[in-house]
Amino acid sequence: MKLYYKAGACSLAAHITLIAAGLEFSAEAVDLKTKVTEGGDDFLKINPKGYVPALKGDDGTVLTEGGAILLYLAAQAPQAGLAPLPADPLYPRLVEWLVFIATELHKGCVGLFNPAYPPEAKEAIKAQLQRRFAYTDQAIGAGPYLLGARAGVADFYLFTVLSWLPRVGITLTEWPALAAHYDRVRALPAVQAALRAEKLI
Ligand SMILES: N[C@@H](CCC(=O)N[C@@H](CS)C(=O)NCC(=O)O)C(=O)O
């Protein structure tokens, strides 16, 4: 299978998952401005939505939406233990985290990166995000991971979103459990490997 990604973007969570799962894959970067892949293909023909991540299967079908891709990849490698199985009582908790990260944190912070947003709008976004981070900090508690003892796809997604925050002047010092989670996930071998593959370290 092939992951279409942009270095450091939300597709990083899928990249980490592919590595942690031990799945065979290739990865192709996309220029999100021109919508052309590094191999010169028209990305809009691959994903008409025009955004990463997109995962092309060996049968040519394309899956989009980060949360769906993470669940799919985890299910392809159950032995890696990156997500509970659907019958597990923790499964709905995983979906709850993925939806929260996608809608409240990931989409909740994109306005901060948009130069068209006025400063007052950015302050309102930051105030909202601070409440979401305070909740996440309290929910992680001793963790060490979002679902307890094992690191998994939700941790990779949360890590990815948190990695953007220094660019907009948000530090995690107010939220010690969140900061510790970030450092813990960043140190995982699959995370380090994905960061290296995307030339981020
Ligand atoms: N709903 C999508 C959103 C993905 C998304 O926002 N991707 C960003 C990078 S983090 C992107 O490719 N933006 C370019 C664009 O929207 O044109 C998902 O959850 O996967």
The ligand as an SDF file (V2000), in Angstrom:
LIG
                    3D

 20 19  0  0  0  0  0  0  0  0999 V2000
  -10.8010   15.4810    7.4210 N   0  0  0  0  0  0  0  0  0  0  0  0
   -9.4410   15.1910    7.0440 C   0  0  0  0  0  0  0  0  0  0  0  0
   -8.6290   16.4590    7.1220 C   0  0  0  0  0  0  0  0  0  0  0  0
   -7.1880   16.2370    6.6920 C   0  0  0  0  0  0  0  0  0  0  0  0
   -6.4090   17.5440    6.6650 C   0  0  0  0  0  0  0  0  0  0  0  0
   -6.8070   18.5470    7.2510 O   0  0  0  0  0  0  0  0  0  0  0  0
   -5.2540   17.4970    5.9970 N   0  0  0  0  0  0  0  0  0  0  0  0
   -4.4410   18.6780    5.8510 C   0  0  0  0  0  0  0  0  0  0  0  0
   -3.0480   18.4500    6.3830 C   0  0  0  0  0  0  0  0  0  0  0  0
   -3.0510   18.2340    8.1550 S   0  0  0  0  0  0  0  0  0  0  0  0
   -4.3370   18.9890    4.3640 C   0  0  0  0  0  0  0  0  0  0  0  0
   -3.9450   18.1290    3.5880 O   0  0  0  0  0  0  0  0  0  0  0  0
   -4.7090   20.2080    3.9660 N   0  0  0  0  0  0  0  0  0  0  0  0
   -4.6540   20.6420    2.6060 C   0  0  0  0  0  0  0  0  0  0  0  0
   -5.9850   21.0330    2.0540 C   0  0  0  0  0  0  0  0  0  0  0  0
   -7.0190   20.8980    2.7650 O   0  0  0  0  0  0  0  0  0  0  0  0
   -6.0220   21.4760    0.9090 O   0  0  0  0  0  0  0  0  0  0  0  0
   -8.8490   14.0860    7.9180 C   0  0  0  0  0  0  0  0  0  0  0  0
   -9.2250   13.9970    9.1000 O   0  0  0  0  0  0  0  0  0  0  0  0
   -8.0250   13.3040    7.4140 O   0  0  0  0  0  0  0  0  0  0  0  0
  1  2  1  0
  2  3  1  0
  2 18  1  0
  3  4  1  0
  4  5  1  0
  5  6  2  0
  5  7  1  0
  7  8  1  0
  8  9  1  0
  8 11  1  0
  9 10  1  0
 11 12  2  0
 11 13  1  0
 13 14  1  0
 14 15  1  0
 15 16  2  0
 15 17  1  0
 18 19  2  0
 18 20  1  0
M  END
$$$$
